[in-house]
C-alpha cells in the first residue's frame, strides 16, 4: 500500500511542478498574453481538478490502509485543490472585468494553495 501512497503523492507533485515550473512560464515566453490566457484558463482548472481527484483517491486508500496521518494530508490536499478549482471562475471574471486587485488576490490565493499542496505531497513522500 505504501507504494500507492508514494505513487499518488509523486504524481500530484509532478503535475504541479510540471505545470508551474515548465508549462506556464514557457507558454508566456512563446505566446502573447492574449494567446496564452485562453490556454492557461483551460489547463489550470484541469490541474486543480485532477490533483483533487488524486487526493481523494489517497484519502480512500489511506482509510483502507488505516493511516490517519496520510488521511489528513490527502484530505487537506483535496480541500486546497477544490478551493483552487472553485475560485477559477471568480479569478477569470475579475481579470475580464479589469478588477486587477481582485484578480491579483485570487491568483495569489490559488498559487499559495497550490504551493501548500505541493508541500503536503512532499511530506507524504517523506512520511510514507
KEMARPA-141830 format. One record per residue (C-alpha): residue number from 0; residue in one letter; z, y, x. Coordinates in steps of 0.001 Angstrom, whole numbers, plus 524288, in hexadecimal, padded with zeros to 5 digits. Layout:
N
<r><koldren>NUM</koldren><kolkol>A</kolkol><zz>Z</zz><yy>Y</yy><xx>X</xx></r>
...
This chain:
128
<r><koldren>0</koldren><kolkol>X</kolkol><zz>80000</zz><yy>80000</yy><xx>80000</xx></r>
<r><koldren>1</koldren><kolkol>X</kolkol><zz>802B1</zz><yy>80926</yy><xx>80B6E</xx></r>
<r><koldren>2</koldren><kolkol>X</kolkol><zz>7F44B</zz><yy>808C5</yy><xx>80EF3</xx></r>
<r><koldren>3</koldren><kolkol>X</kolkol><zz>7F0D6</zz><yy>80DE2</yy><xx>80163</xx></r>
<r><koldren>4</koldren><kolkol>X</kolkol><zz>7FA3B</zz><yy>8194E</yy><xx>802CE</xx></r>
<r><koldren>5</koldren><kolkol>X</kolkol><zz>7F48C</zz><yy>81C57</yy><xx>8101B</xx></r>
<r><koldren>6</koldren><kolkol>X</kolkol><zz>7E6B2</zz><yy>81B48</yy><xx>80AF4</xx></r>
<r><koldren>7</koldren><kolkol>X</kolkol><zz>7E952</zz><yy>82466</yy><xx>7FF7A</xx></r>
<r><koldren>8</koldren><kolkol>X</kolkol><zz>7F09D</zz><yy>82E8B</yy><xx>80784</xx></r>
<r><koldren>9</koldren><kolkol>X</kolkol><zz>7E665</zz><yy>82E07</yy><xx>81247</xx></r>
<r><koldren>10</koldren><kolkol>X</kolkol><zz>7DB45</zz><yy>82F3C</yy><xx>80892</xx></r>
<r><koldren>11</koldren><kolkol>X</kolkol><zz>7E1C9</zz><yy>83AC4</yy><xx>801E9</xx></r>
<r><koldren>12</koldren><kolkol>X</kolkol><zz>7E48E</zz><yy>8418B</yy><xx>80ED4</xx></r>
<r><koldren>13</koldren><kolkol>X</kolkol><zz>7D6C5</zz><yy>83EE5</yy><xx>81384</xx></r>
<r><koldren>14</koldren><kolkol>X</kolkol><zz>7D0C7</zz><yy>8448A</yy><xx>80736</xx></r>
<r><koldren>15</koldren><kolkol>X</kolkol><zz>7D8EE</zz><yy>850DC</yy><xx>8083E</xx></r>
<r><koldren>16</koldren><kolkol>X</kolkol><zz>7D635</zz><yy>852A7</yy><xx>816BA</xx></r>
<r><koldren>17</koldren><kolkol>X</kolkol><zz>7C7AE</zz><yy>8500E</yy><xx>81537</xx></r>
<r><koldren>18</koldren><kolkol>X</kolkol><zz>7C662</zz><yy>859D6</yy><xx>80A33</xx></r>
<r><koldren>19</koldren><kolkol>X</kolkol><zz>7CEF4</zz><yy>8646F</yy><xx>80FF2</xx></r>
<r><koldren>20</koldren><kolkol>X</kolkol><zz>7CBA8</zz><yy>86342</yy><xx>81E56</xx></r>
<r><koldren>21</koldren><kolkol>X</kolkol><zz>7BD6D</zz><yy>85F38</yy><xx>81E16</xx></r>
<r><koldren>22</koldren><kolkol>X</kolkol><zz>7B69E</zz><yy>860C0</yy><xx>81113</xx></r>
<r><koldren>23</koldren><kolkol>X</kolkol><zz>7BB02</zz><yy>86E1B</yy><xx>80C37</xx></r>
<r><koldren>24</koldren><kolkol>X</kolkol><zz>7B9DA</zz><yy>87563</yy><xx>81935</xx></r>
<r><koldren>25</koldren><kolkol>X</kolkol><zz>7AC8E</zz><yy>86F65</yy><xx>81BE8</xx></r>
<r><koldren>26</koldren><kolkol>X</kolkol><zz>7A784</zz><yy>872DF</yy><xx>80E6F</xx></r>
<r><koldren>27</koldren><kolkol>X</kolkol><zz>7AB94</zz><yy>8810E</yy><xx>81055</xx></r>
<r><koldren>28</koldren><kolkol>X</kolkol><zz>7A4C9</zz><yy>8816A</yy><xx>81D92</xx></r>
<r><koldren>29</koldren><kolkol>X</kolkol><zz>79814</zz><yy>87BA9</yy><xx>81883</xx></r>
<r><koldren>30</koldren><kolkol>X</kolkol><zz>79721</zz><yy>88223</yy><xx>80B25</xx></r>
<r><koldren>31</koldren><kolkol>X</kolkol><zz>799CA</zz><yy>88FA4</yy><xx>805DA</xx></r>
<r><koldren>32</koldren><kolkol>X</kolkol><zz>7A5D5</zz><yy>89191</yy><xx>7FD72</xx></r>
<r><koldren>33</koldren><kolkol>X</kolkol><zz>79D33</zz><yy>891A8</yy><xx>7F147</xx></r>
<r><koldren>34</koldren><kolkol>X</kolkol><zz>7976C</zz><yy>88472</yy><xx>7F517</xx></r>
<r><koldren>35</koldren><kolkol>X</kolkol><zz>7A401</zz><yy>87E58</yy><xx>7F9F8</xx></r>
<r><koldren>36</koldren><kolkol>X</kolkol><zz>7AC1C</zz><yy>88244</yy><xx>7EE2C</xx></r>
<r><koldren>37</koldren><kolkol>X</kolkol><zz>7A5F0</zz><yy>87932</yy><xx>7E41E</xx></r>
<r><koldren>38</koldren><kolkol>X</kolkol><zz>7A6BB</zz><yy>86D8A</yy><xx>7ED55</xx></r>
<r><koldren>39</koldren><kolkol>X</kolkol><zz>7B500</zz><yy>86FF0</yy><xx>7F0A0</xx></r>
<r><koldren>40</koldren><kolkol>X</kolkol><zz>7B819</zz><yy>871F3</yy><xx>7E238</xx></r>
<r><koldren>41</koldren><kolkol>X</kolkol><zz>7B26C</zz><yy>86494</yy><xx>7DFAB</xx></r>
<r><koldren>42</koldren><kolkol>X</kolkol><zz>7B884</zz><yy>85D54</yy><xx>7EB19</xx></r>
<r><koldren>43</koldren><kolkol>X</kolkol><zz>7C698</zz><yy>8623F</yy><xx>7EB6E</xx></r>
<r><koldren>44</koldren><kolkol>X</kolkol><zz>7CA46</zz><yy>85E02</yy><xx>7DDA3</xx></r>
<r><koldren>45</koldren><kolkol>X</kolkol><zz>7C503</zz><yy>85083</yy><xx>7E116</xx></r>
<r><koldren>46</koldren><kolkol>X</kolkol><zz>7CD69</zz><yy>85068</yy><xx>7ED53</xx></r>
<r><koldren>47</koldren><kolkol>X</kolkol><zz>7D98D</zz><yy>8543C</yy><xx>7E5BA</xx></r>
<r><koldren>48</koldren><kolkol>X</kolkol><zz>7D6D9</zz><yy>84A45</yy><xx>7DB0E</xx></r>
<r><koldren>49</koldren><kolkol>X</kolkol><zz>7D3C8</zz><yy>83F2A</yy><xx>7E469</xx></r>
<r><koldren>50</koldren><kolkol>X</kolkol><zz>7DFE5</zz><yy>84184</yy><xx>7ECA7</xx></r>
<r><koldren>51</koldren><kolkol>X</kolkol><zz>7E809</zz><yy>8425F</yy><xx>7E02C</xx></r>
<r><koldren>52</koldren><kolkol>X</kolkol><zz>7E29B</zz><yy>83538</yy><xx>7DB8A</xx></r>
<r><koldren>53</koldren><kolkol>X</kolkol><zz>7E524</zz><yy>82EFA</yy><xx>7E8D3</xx></r>
<r><koldren>54</koldren><kolkol>X</kolkol><zz>7F2F1</zz><yy>8347F</yy><xx>7E86C</xx></r>
<r><koldren>55</koldren><kolkol>X</kolkol><zz>7F50E</zz><yy>82EA5</yy><xx>7DAFD</xx></r>
<r><koldren>56</koldren><kolkol>X</kolkol><zz>7F052</zz><yy>8217E</yy><xx>7E000</xx></r>
<r><koldren>57</koldren><kolkol>X</kolkol><zz>7FA2C</zz><yy>82327</yy><xx>7EB03</xx></r>
<r><koldren>58</koldren><kolkol>X</kolkol><zz>804E6</zz><yy>825A7</yy><xx>7E10D</xx></r>
<r><koldren>59</koldren><kolkol>X</kolkol><zz>8018B</zz><yy>81943</yy><xx>7D99C</xx></r>
<r><koldren>60</koldren><kolkol>X</kolkol><zz>800D2</zz><yy>81109</yy><xx>7E5EF</xx></r>
<r><koldren>61</koldren><kolkol>X</kolkol><zz>80D9D</zz><yy>8166F</yy><xx>7EB25</xx></r>
<r><koldren>62</koldren><kolkol>X</kolkol><zz>8143B</zz><yy>81376</yy><xx>7DE1E</xx></r>
<r><koldren>63</koldren><kolkol>X</kolkol><zz>80F2C</zz><yy>8057C</yy><xx>7DF07</xx></r>
<r><koldren>64</koldren><kolkol>X</kolkol><zz>81384</zz><yy>804DD</yy><xx>7ED44</xx></r>
<r><koldren>65</koldren><kolkol>X</kolkol><zz>820BA</zz><yy>80ABF</yy><xx>7E9E3</xx></r>
<r><koldren>66</koldren><kolkol>X</kolkol><zz>81F7F</zz><yy>815B3</yy><xx>7F3F8</xx></r>
<r><koldren>67</koldren><kolkol>X</kolkol><zz>8269C</zz><yy>8215D</yy><xx>7EE22</xx></r>
<r><koldren>68</koldren><kolkol>X</kolkol><zz>823D1</zz><yy>82A97</yy><xx>7F971</xx></r>
<r><koldren>69</koldren><kolkol>X</kolkol><zz>8153C</zz><yy>827F3</yy><xx>7F84E</xx></r>
<r><koldren>70</koldren><kolkol>X</kolkol><zz>815C8</zz><yy>8294A</yy><xx>7E98E</xx></r>
<r><koldren>71</koldren><kolkol>X</kolkol><zz>81B3E</zz><yy>836FA</yy><xx>7EB4C</xx></r>
<r><koldren>72</koldren><kolkol>X</kolkol><zz>81186</zz><yy>83ADC</yy><xx>7F5DC</xx></r>
<r><koldren>73</koldren><kolkol>X</kolkol><zz>805B1</zz><yy>835D6</yy><xx>7EE66</xx></r>
<r><koldren>74</koldren><kolkol>X</kolkol><zz>80AA4</zz><yy>83BDE</yy><xx>7E1BA</xx></r>
<r><koldren>75</koldren><kolkol>X</kolkol><zz>80C90</zz><yy>8493C</yy><xx>7E7F1</xx></r>
<r><koldren>76</koldren><kolkol>X</kolkol><zz>7FECF</zz><yy>84828</yy><xx>7EDA4</xx></r>
<r><koldren>77</koldren><kolkol>X</kolkol><zz>7F9D8</zz><yy>844F7</yy><xx>7E00A</xx></r>
<r><koldren>78</koldren><kolkol>X</kolkol><zz>800A0</zz><yy>850FA</yy><xx>7DA6F</xx></r>
<r><koldren>79</koldren><kolkol>X</kolkol><zz>7FBA8</zz><yy>85A11</yy><xx>7E520</xx></r>
<r><koldren>80</koldren><kolkol>X</kolkol><zz>7EDA2</zz><yy>85595</yy><xx>7E3CE</xx></r>
<r><koldren>81</koldren><kolkol>X</kolkol><zz>7EE5E</zz><yy>85601</yy><xx>7D4F9</xx></r>
<r><koldren>82</koldren><kolkol>X</kolkol><zz>7F2F4</zz><yy>8641B</yy><xx>7D584</xx></r>
<r><koldren>83</koldren><kolkol>X</kolkol><zz>7E800</zz><yy>86751</yy><xx>7DF10</xx></r>
<r><koldren>84</koldren><kolkol>X</kolkol><zz>7DE34</zz><yy>86114</yy><xx>7D5DA</xx></r>
<r><koldren>85</koldren><kolkol>X</kolkol><zz>7E391</zz><yy>86819</yy><xx>7C9F2</xx></r>
<r><koldren>86</koldren><kolkol>X</kolkol><zz>7E321</zz><yy>875B1</yy><xx>7D018</xx></r>
<r><koldren>87</koldren><kolkol>X</kolkol><zz>7D4C3</zz><yy>87498</yy><xx>7D3F4</xx></r>
<r><koldren>88</koldren><kolkol>X</kolkol><zz>7CF9F</zz><yy>87AD6</yy><xx>7C75D</xx></r>
<r><koldren>89</koldren><kolkol>X</kolkol><zz>7D90D</zz><yy>8865D</yy><xx>7C8B1</xx></r>
<r><koldren>90</koldren><kolkol>X</kolkol><zz>7D56C</zz><yy>887E3</yy><xx>7D703</xx></r>
<r><koldren>91</koldren><kolkol>X</kolkol><zz>7C6E2</zz><yy>887FB</yy><xx>7D3D6</xx></r>
<r><koldren>92</koldren><kolkol>X</kolkol><zz>7C8DC</zz><yy>8915D</yy><xx>7C880</xx></r>
<r><koldren>93</koldren><kolkol>X</kolkol><zz>7D08F</zz><yy>89AD3</yy><xx>7D0FC</xx></r>
<r><koldren>94</koldren><kolkol>X</kolkol><zz>7C5A4</zz><yy>89A7B</yy><xx>7DB17</xx></r>
<r><koldren>95</koldren><kolkol>X</kolkol><zz>7BB0B</zz><yy>89C7C</yy><xx>7D0D3</xx></r>
<r><koldren>96</koldren><kolkol>X</kolkol><zz>7C236</zz><yy>8A7F0</yy><xx>7CAB6</xx></r>
<r><koldren>97</koldren><kolkol>X</kolkol><zz>7C4B4</zz><yy>8AE88</yy><xx>7D7C3</xx></r>
<r><koldren>98</koldren><kolkol>X</kolkol><zz>7D362</zz><yy>8AD26</yy><xx>7D6CE</xx></r>
<r><koldren>99</koldren><kolkol>X</kolkol><zz>7D4DC</zz><yy>8ABBB</yy><xx>7E56B</xx></r>
<r><koldren>100</koldren><kolkol>X</kolkol><zz>7E3B4</zz><yy>8ABCE</yy><xx>7E5C1</xx></r>
<r><koldren>101</koldren><kolkol>X</kolkol><zz>7E48D</zz><yy>8A0E5</yy><xx>7DBAB</xx></r>
<r><koldren>102</koldren><kolkol>X</kolkol><zz>7D9D2</zz><yy>89939</yy><xx>7E26F</xx></r>
<r><koldren>103</koldren><kolkol>X</kolkol><zz>7E06F</zz><yy>89A52</yy><xx>7EFB9</xx></r>
<r><koldren>104</koldren><kolkol>X</kolkol><zz>7ED77</zz><yy>89620</yy><xx>7E9FF</xx></r>
<r><koldren>105</koldren><kolkol>X</kolkol><zz>7E7C5</zz><yy>88A58</yy><xx>7E2E0</xx></r>
<r><koldren>106</koldren><kolkol>X</kolkol><zz>7DF67</zz><yy>88677</yy><xx>7EE7B</xx></r>
<r><koldren>107</koldren><kolkol>X</kolkol><zz>7EB10</zz><yy>88791</yy><xx>7F7A7</xx></r>
<r><koldren>108</koldren><kolkol>X</kolkol><zz>7F312</zz><yy>87F6A</yy><xx>7EE30</xx></r>
<r><koldren>109</koldren><kolkol>X</kolkol><zz>7E8D5</zz><yy>87496</yy><xx>7EE3D</xx></r>
<r><koldren>110</koldren><kolkol>X</kolkol><zz>7E816</zz><yy>8751B</yy><xx>7FD1D</xx></r>
<r><koldren>111</koldren><kolkol>X</kolkol><zz>7F6E3</zz><yy>8740A</yy><xx>7FE5D</xx></r>
<r><koldren>112</koldren><kolkol>X</kolkol><zz>7F78D</zz><yy>868D9</yy><xx>7F48E</xx></r>
<r><koldren>113</koldren><kolkol>X</kolkol><zz>7ECB3</zz><yy>861BA</yy><xx>7FBC1</xx></r>
<r><koldren>114</koldren><kolkol>X</kolkol><zz>7F366</zz><yy>8639D</yy><xx>808EA</xx></r>
<r><koldren>115</koldren><kolkol>X</kolkol><zz>80030</zz><yy>85EAF</yy><xx>8033B</xx></r>
<r><koldren>116</koldren><kolkol>X</kolkol><zz>7F901</zz><yy>852C5</yy><xx>7FE24</xx></r>
<r><koldren>117</koldren><kolkol>X</kolkol><zz>7F370</zz><yy>85085</yy><xx>80BAD</xx></r>
<r><koldren>118</koldren><kolkol>X</kolkol><zz>8012D</zz><yy>85149</yy><xx>81169</xx></r>
<r><koldren>119</koldren><kolkol>X</kolkol><zz>805FC</zz><yy>84787</yy><xx>80738</xx></r>
<r><koldren>120</koldren><kolkol>X</kolkol><zz>7FAF1</zz><yy>83E4D</yy><xx>80AF9</xx></r>
<r><koldren>121</koldren><kolkol>X</kolkol><zz>7FEDA</zz><yy>83F4F</yy><xx>81933</xx></r>
<r><koldren>122</koldren><kolkol>X</kolkol><zz>80D02</zz><yy>83C8A</yy><xx>81594</xx></r>
<r><koldren>123</koldren><kolkol>X</kolkol><zz>808A0</zz><yy>83086</yy><xx>80DFF</xx></r>
<r><koldren>124</koldren><kolkol>X</kolkol><zz>80130</zz><yy>82BEF</yy><xx>81A00</xx></r>
<r><koldren>125</koldren><kolkol>X</kolkol><zz>80D74</zz><yy>82D86</yy><xx>8224A</xx></r>
<r><koldren>126</koldren><kolkol>X</kolkol><zz>8175C</zz><yy>8274E</yy><xx>81915</xx></r>
<r><koldren>127</koldren><kolkol>X</kolkol><zz>80F05</zz><yy>81BB5</yy><xx>81532</xx></r>
